[in-house]
Amino acid sequence: MQNESVAELFGTAHRLTLAGQAPQAAALYREWLACNPADPLGHAVYFNYGVLLSGLDDLAGAAIAFGEAIRRNATFLPPFINLGVVYERLGATEPAISHWAHATASLAALSGDSLAYKTTALKHIARVLEGAQRHAQAEEHLRQIIELAPRQRDVVQHWISLRQRQCAWPLLEPVGTLDRAALLRGMAPLSLITHTDDPILALALSAAYSRAEFGVPASFQTEADFAQRPAAPRLRVGYLSSDLRSHAIGHLTADMYRLHDRSRYEVFVYYCGIPQEDAVKARIRDSVEHWLDITPMDDDAALARMLADGIDILVDINGHTRGARTRLLSRRPAPVIVNWLGYAGTMGTPYHHYILADEVIIPPGSEIYYSEAVRRLPCYQPNDRHREVATPPTRAALGLPEDVVVFCSFNGTQKITRFGFDRWMQVLRGVPGSVLWLLKSSDAVDVKLRERAAAAGIDATRLIFAPMAGNAEHVARYAAADLFLDTAPYGAHTTASDALWMGTPVLTMPGRGFASRVCASLVRAAGLPELVCATPADYVAQAIALGRDPARLRGLRAGLLAARQTSLLFDTGNFVRHIEQAFDGMWQDFREGRLPRPDLRNLDTYLDLGAAEDHEAQETGTLPDYVARWRDRLARRNAFQHLPADGRMWSTP
């Protein structure tokens, strides 16, 4: 052991760890360190030993090992970063931040390695600050990374998302070498559809994002690989999601799976989320024939399992959201892949074949905004008539005034835009004494929104913030609101259904893209088409008129409550029958060689043109000449560079 070189030690320890013998590798490190107390590379050995102990959850031992590595060589920065992670896991966030800050401050000259150390430390600091609701500080640390390494797409995406949640307007503030157009091109698709209602741009960005993040896998299935699969007695439908738990998606779909016709459909659920156990997750798991947690599986193992299960239709209930397994989907684990519910827009991939919607969300003529073929249901969102709701609290218990009109909007703050906030201020001016009840984000964001209200001439105390609550308690408090005011361009989805279930009417203004039209679909399905507004002016005028007519608001509430058990929105059995019909049609398409092929032509050009627009100078979704503006841009580009014709370029939605 005394004569074994550090390189040999590392190699042996690595082989032991790969063989599942990490404790033996740790013992090897301990023995070597005891035999070689003065070795000049001892700091590196202590560091590797600490990494191994961290993986074994021996945090105290890892802290000692990293500390010894630092003592032996204070210029060696990796143990500072890892010791910070250990402190964070032990709940000591301030010492964690201190060690990461030391690493960032110790890098006067930036080499390739030191840049990586610095950006890693800054990411850790930003993550912990964000978790502590110190959003502005987290944003500043992400900004530093962008200035140092502007090509780190994940950092740019997170920075923009964090600014959205802080209602930082203008959102796309140039940073480092990135101007507004470069930032927009680097946005995550979910952030873009929250930022602007430009469905052509959303398609182009989704395609670019999918290509950059997932590319073309080294191996994948094709239609030919599935052609000779023997027919199963029942159609095998798989649902893939990270959110089938106490999450908006879990709450929406909890009652759906048990209602499938088991004589015709064999239902599989592939869960890929956090290891949280709760009543919703247990309910879904107990309601399906097959539940498999693929979270610990890599893509090869998950692919092999789905192929062995013989899945015919795989429903992606994540899309471009956190926890998705899109790289797995690119391997094509089923002949037919469907985009539904998790992401409110197009995926822009060659392997998502269908998107489920309804005639309100994707009206006839708007198919050009989607790479997938559109299949429509009577109402695209399922619901749960058996949901648990707590006893509604009084207004006094919620900190609300008793005898005024309470407008509410329990959408996340990332959905609040400058345009929408200005409309709300007009409504408050038009209904004296009314209040606006919002979902709390952080103290800093609450202060910012109250300051903006004061600047608009509204008493800041008329903005009231509801703290986070458990789902049953959260849904119950909708009963205290008189009217839900929707956001744009990303409107209320699950939040709208919750409000409508509790009898709270919802006022919405649909745009052109998927995310901007879901709420209109839900409001119509609940039986209130008159609350779907055509223009921003109509939205403000209707909100004021309703706010001045409490008797009408009470009548709308009574109608919603009376229709809960009969309205289309809450008829889960009807929903399941229609989604099964959609599955049948998709499977017939596949069997007869008609499976749609997504059209991804010319989308780089669309992204170039859309990114050049200033989407914060005007509200794209309200422009009456939206299609004409795109035609003009494309005509000018075509005059410069002839573009091959595609299926959407000159069509009129």
N, C-alpha and C positions, 0 to 999 in steps of 0.2 A: 504493500500500500504506500510506503514511504517513497518508493521509486516510481510510482505511477504518475505520469504527467497529467497536467490539468486537462489537456485535450482527451487523453485516454479516459480520465475520470468522467468528463462530460459525456463521452460516447457511451460508456458503460451505463451510467445513470439514465441516459435517454432510452437505451434499449430496455432497461428494466421497467421504466415508466410505461413505455409502449406495450410491454407485455403484461401490464396490469399489476406490477410489483413496485408501486411508488413507495410504500413503506421501506422496502429493501433498498431502494435508491437513496432514501433519506438517511438510512443507517450507513450506507456507503459514504455519503458526504460527511457525516459526523466522524466516522473513523478517519477519513483522509485529513480533515481539519485538525483532529487531535494529533495526527502524526506529522503534520506539516504546519506548525503554528506560525512560522515566519516566512512562508512562501510569498513572494512578491505579487502573486496573482490570487492571494487569498481573498481579496475583496470580491473578485468575480465568482469564486467558489461560494462565498457566503451569499452572494446575490442569487445564484442558481438554487442554492439550498433554500433560501427564503421563498422563491417562486414555488418550489416543490411543496414546502410546508403550507403555503397559501392554498394550493390545490387540495391539500389534505384537510383543510379547515383548521389547521393548528395556527390560529392567528397570533397567539402570544409568541410561539416559537418563531414564526415568520418575522414578527416585529423585531425580535432580538437579532435574527440573522441579518435583516436589512440594516439595522442599526450598527452592527459590527462591520458590514460592508462599507457603510458611510464613515465609520471611525477610521478604518484602514485607508480609505481613499476618498476624501471629501470632494474631489473633482469628478468622481464617477457618478453620473446623475441618475441612471436607471433606478437604484435603490431608493432615492428620494421619491420618485414617482410611485413605485410599488408600496413603499411604506405609507404613503398617503392613502392608497387604496385600502391597506390594512386598517389604518385608523378610521377610514370611512365605514368599513364593515363593522368596526367595533363601536360605531356611533359617535366617534370623536371627530366631528366635521371640521372644527377650527384647526386642530393639529394637522388634519389632512390637507386643508387648504394651505397652511403654512409650508408644508413640505413641497407641495406642487409649486407654490409661489417662489420658493427658493430655486427650484429647477429653472423656472422661466427667467429669474433675475440673474442666474449664473452664466447666461449665454451671451457674452459680449459679441463674439464672432459666430456667425451662423455657417456651419458646414451642413452636409446632408444629414448626418446623424444628429447633430445638435438641433437642427430645425425640427426633426421628427420628435426629439425629446421635448422641445418647447411646445410644439403644437399638441402633443399628447397631454402634457401637464395642463395646458390651457383648457383643453376639452374636459378634463376631470374637474377643474375648478368651476367651469361653466355649468356642468351637469349638477354638481352639488349645490351651487348657488340657485339654480333653477328649482331644484327640489325644495329649497328653503324659501321659495317665493321671492327671492331677491333677483327679480327678472332683469332689471336694468343693469345690474352688475354682471349677470350671466351674459347678457347681450354684448357688453363691452369686451368681455374675454373672447367671445366668438368673433367679434370685429377684429381683434388683434390677430387671430388666426387667419382670417381672410386677407388682411393686409400682408401677412407673411407668406401665405400659401393660397392664393385665390383659386387654385384649381381643385381644392377639396370640396367637391360638390355637396357632400353630406353636411359640411359646416355651413355653407351658403344657404342650403335648404333649411337648416335648423335655425339659423340667424333670422331668416325671413319669417319663419313660423313663430318665433319668439316675439318678433316685432308685431305680428298680427294679434297675438294674444294680449299685447300691451296697448292696442289701439294706437300704435305709433303711425301717425299720418304726417307727411307722405310715407308710404310703406317702403318703396324702393329708393332709399336714400343712397346715392353712390358711395362706395366704400373701396379704398385702395385703388386698384386699377379697373374695378368693375363699375361700369355705368349702369343706368337704368335698364337698358336693353339686355346687357349681359346678365344682370341679376334676374330678370324675368326668364331668360332662357335657362337659367340654372335652378329655377323654382321647382319644388315638388308639385306634381299634378294637383294634389289636394289643396295646396296653398294657392295655386293659380285660380281654381274654380271658386275659391273663397274670396279672391281678390277682384276678379272681373268676370262678367257674363259674356264671354266671347267663345262660343262653342267650337268655332273653326280653329281658333288658336289653341283651345283646350285639347282638341284631337291631335294637333301637330305636336304640342308639348308632351302629351302622353306617349306618343310614338317615339319621340326623341329620348324621353326618359327611359322607356322600356328598352330601347336599343342600347343606351349607354350603361344602364344598370345590370341588364341581364344578357344582352347580346344573343348570339346563336350558340346553344349548348353543343358540347362535343358529340353527344349522342342523344337521340330523341326518337320518338315513335312517329310514324306517318300513317296516313289513311290505309296504305297498303298493309301495314303491320297488323291492322285490326280487321282486315277484310275477311279473313278465314276463321275468325273467332266463332265458335258454335253458338247458336242462339240459346240464351238462358230462359228458363220457364217464366221469369219475371224480369222486367226492366230494372237494372241495377243503377240506382241513383246515389251519388256520393255528394255530401256537403262538406266543404273544406273551409274552416274558419278558426281564427284565434280568439273569437269573441263570444263563443257560446257558453256564457257564464253571466254573472251579474253585470251586464254591459248592455248598452242600448240594443245591440243586435240580439243578444240573448233574450232580453225581455220581449222584443217584437216577435221572435220566432218560437218561443217556448211551447206554445200550444199547437204548433203546426205539424211537427213530425209525426205525432201519434195519429193524425187524421189521414195519413196516406193509406190508400187501398192496398193492404198487404197481400191481397190475392194477385195483384198486378205489378206491385213495385216493391223491391227489396232496398231498404234505405240504410245507407252507411254514413256515419259521421266521422270525419277526420279532424280531430282537434289539434291545433298547433299554437296554443296560447300559454299563458302563465299557469303555473301549477296551483291556481287558486281553487279551493273547493267552496261551493255555496249552493243554495237551494235551487237556483236556476239551472246551474250546470248539472246537478243531480237529476233534476226533472227531465231535462233533455236527454241525458244519458239513459235514463230508465224508459224513455218513450220510443227508442229506436232499436232495431234488431242488432245493429253492429255499431259499436263506439270504439274508436281507436285513438289514443293520444300519440300523435306522431311528432310531438315537440322534440323528444330526445333523438329522433331519427335524422340522419343526414338525408340528402335528396335521393341518393342511390337506394337506401333502404326503404324510404317512403314510396318511391316509384315502384320498386319491386313488390311492395305490399299491395298497392293499388292495382297493379297489373294482375297480380295473383287473385285479387278479389274480383277481377273481371268487371270493373266499373264501366258502364256504358256512357253515362252522362255525369260529369263532375261539375258541381256548382261552386264557383269561387265567390265566397261571401266576405272577401277582404278587398280585392282590387288593390288600388294604390293606397293602402292604409297600413298602419303599423302592425307587425306580426304576420304579414302576408308571406306566402311561400310561392311567389311568382316564378322564381328560378326553377322550382319543381314543376310548375305548370308548363314552363317552356319545354320541358322534356316530354310533355303530352302523355300523362298517365291514363288518359281516357280518350276514346274517339271524339267525343263532343265535350266542349268546355263552355260554360255559361257564366257570364258576368252578371251578378245580381246583388243588390241591397247594401253591400258593405261600402262600395265606392259609388258616389253619385255622378257617374260619367263614364266615358269610353276608356277602355284600357289601351287602345292603340297598339295591340300586339297582333302577330299573325296566328296566334294559337287560341285566342278567345273568339269563339264562333258566333255566339248569340249574346244579346243583352235583353233582359226582361224589363219592360216598362208598361205604360198604359197610354191611352190616347191623349191624355192631358200632358203627361211628362214628355213624351215624344210624339207630337201631333204629326199627322201625315204631311210629308214634305220635308221633315227635319231629319230624315234618316241619313242625310249626307254628313251630319255632324258625328257619326259613329262608325268606327271600323267594324263593329260587329253587326250582324243582321238583327233587326229589331223584331222581337216577339212581344205582343201586347196581351196583358191581362185586364180584367175589368178594373182592378185597382192593384197596383204593383206591390203594395206594402201589406204584410200580414199583421195581425194584432192578437192580443191575448185577452179574451173575455174573463179569464179566471185569474187575472193579476191580483196581487195583494196590494191593497191600498189602506193606509192608516186612517184613523179618524181625522177628518179635516180640522185643523186648529183654527182658533178665532183670529181675526185680524190683529187684535191687541197682542196675542201671543206671538204673532209674526212681526210685530213692530210696525204695523200699517195703520194709517188713520181710518177711522170707522166710516165716516159719512162723506167720502169723496170717491171719485172714479179712480180705480186702480188699473192702469195699463201695465201689462207685464211683457217681458221678452226673456225667456229663460234659455235662449241660445247662448253658446259660448262667446266670450268677448272677441274671439278671432273672427266671428261673423259680422261684427259691427264695423261698418265703414263710415267714412266722413259723410257721404251722401245720405245714408240711412239715419245717422245720428241727427243730421240737420232736419230731416223730416220729423223725427220724434220731437224735436224742440218746437217745431211748428205746431204739432198736435198739442203739446203741453200749453203753448200760448193760447190755442183756440179753446181749451177746456180749463178754465180757471180753477185752481185748487186741486186739480188731478195730480196723481203721482205716477212715476215710471218705476216699476219694480224689476230689477235686473238680477241676474245670477252673479254672485260675487266671484271675482277672479283673484285679486290681491288688493291689499290696502293701497298700494301705489296706483294701480289702475283705477280703483274707485275714486281716488283723489283727482286723477287726471280727467275722468269723465265729468265729475262735478265741476271742475274748473272750466271745462268746455261748455257745460250748461250755463254757468254763470256768465261766461263770455257771450253767450247767445241771449242773455237777458232773463234767464230762468233761475229762480231760487234754487241753489244747489241742494237744499234739503228735500226737494221734490224728487230726487233720485234716491231710491232705497235699494239696498243690496241684500239679497237672500244668501245666507251661508250654504255651503254644500250640505247635503243630507242624504240619508239612505233612500233608495228608490221608492219604497212604500210611503215614506214621510214626504219625500219631494213631490210625488204625484199628488198627494192629498192636498198640498197647499195651493194647487192651482184653483181650488174652489174659492179662494179669497180674492182672485183677480176677476175683473169685469170683462176685459178684452185683451187678447194676446196680439201684440204687434209683431209681425214677422220681419225678418231681416232680408236683405238682398245684397249680393246676388246668391249667396248660399242661405237658403231659407231653413225653416224648422222642418225636421223630419220626425224622428221619434218624439221630440218635444211637442210638435203639433198634435200628434196622436194622443199624447198624455193629456194635453189641455182639453182636447175635444172629448175625451173619455170622461173628464171631470165636469163637462158642461160649459167650459170656457170657450166662447167663440174666438176664432182666429181670423185676423185680417191679413191678407197676403197680396203680393204684387208679382206675378210670375214674369220671368224674362224669357230667354231663348234656350238656355242650356238646361241640362238635366237637374242639377242641384238647385236651380232657381225655380223649378216648376213642380217639385215634389209636393210642397205645401199646398199648392193649388189643387193638386190631385186629391189630397187628403181632405181638404175642406169641401170639395165637391162630393166626394164619396160619403162624407158625413151629412150631406144634405143642405149645405149652405153656399151654393154657387154665387149668391149675391155678394159674398164677402171676398170674392176674387176680383181685384182691381186691375184696371187696364193701364193706368199711367201713374206716375208719382203724384200728380195733382189729385187724381181720383183717390189714391190711398190716403193722403192727408185729409181730404174733404170728408171721406167716409169715416175715418177715425174720429174726427171732430164731431161729426153728426151723431155717431154712436155714443161718444162720450157725453154729449148733451142730452141724450135720450135714455136714461137709466131703465125706463120701462121696457124699451125695445131690447136692451141688453138682457134683462131678466127673461123676456120672452124667448130670446135665442137660446139662453141657457136651458130653459124648461124643455124646449124642442129637442136639443141635443141629448139631454138626459132621458127623455121619453123614447128616443130612437136608438139608444145604445145597442139594444139586442136585435135590432132589425136592419140597421144601416149597412150599406155595402162595406164601409171602412172596417167594421168590427165582425164581419161574417167570415171567420177563419175557415170554416168548412167549404164555403163557396170558393175562397181563395185557393185552397188545396186542390179542389176539383179542376180549376182552370190552369193551375201550374202543371198538373198532371197531363192535361190536354196539350199544353205547350211542349212538355217533354216528349209526348207521343209524336208530335209533329217533327221535332228535331231528330228523333231517332229514325223516323221514316225518311227524312231528308238524307241522313247518313246512309241508310240501307239502300237508297235508290240513287246514290251518287250525286246528291244535290247539296252536300254540305257547303255552306257559304265560305268564300275565301276573302278575308279582309283586304280592303283596298288601301294600301299605304303609299300610293304614289304621290310624288310632289310635296310631301309634307314638310320637308326641309324648307322649301320656298314659303309655305304658309307660316312656318315658325319665324323665318326671317322678317316677313312683312308684319306679322302680328306683334312681334317683340319691339318693333320700331315705333309702335303707337304708345302714347302716354295715356294709360288707362286710369290715371288718377286726375286727369284734367277734365274728363267727362265720363258719365256713367254709360258704358258701352251697351248694357242691356236695355237701356231706354231709348236708344237711337232708332228713329223710324226708318232710316236709310241704311241699316246695317249691311244688308246683302249688296246694295249698290256700292257702298264704300269698299267692300271686298272685291267686287268686280272691277272697280276702277284701279285698285292697287295691282290686281293680277294682270289687267290689261297693260298697265305701264311696265310691269316686269316682263310680260310676254313680248312687248315691243323691244325690250333690251335683250332678252334671252328667250328664244322660242322654247315653250314648255310643252312637253307631251300632254295630250288631253287626258283627263281623268274623269271619274264618275261624278265629281262634285263641282268641278271648277266653274262651270257656267250654269249650273242648275239653280233653280229658284226654290228655296225652302218655303 
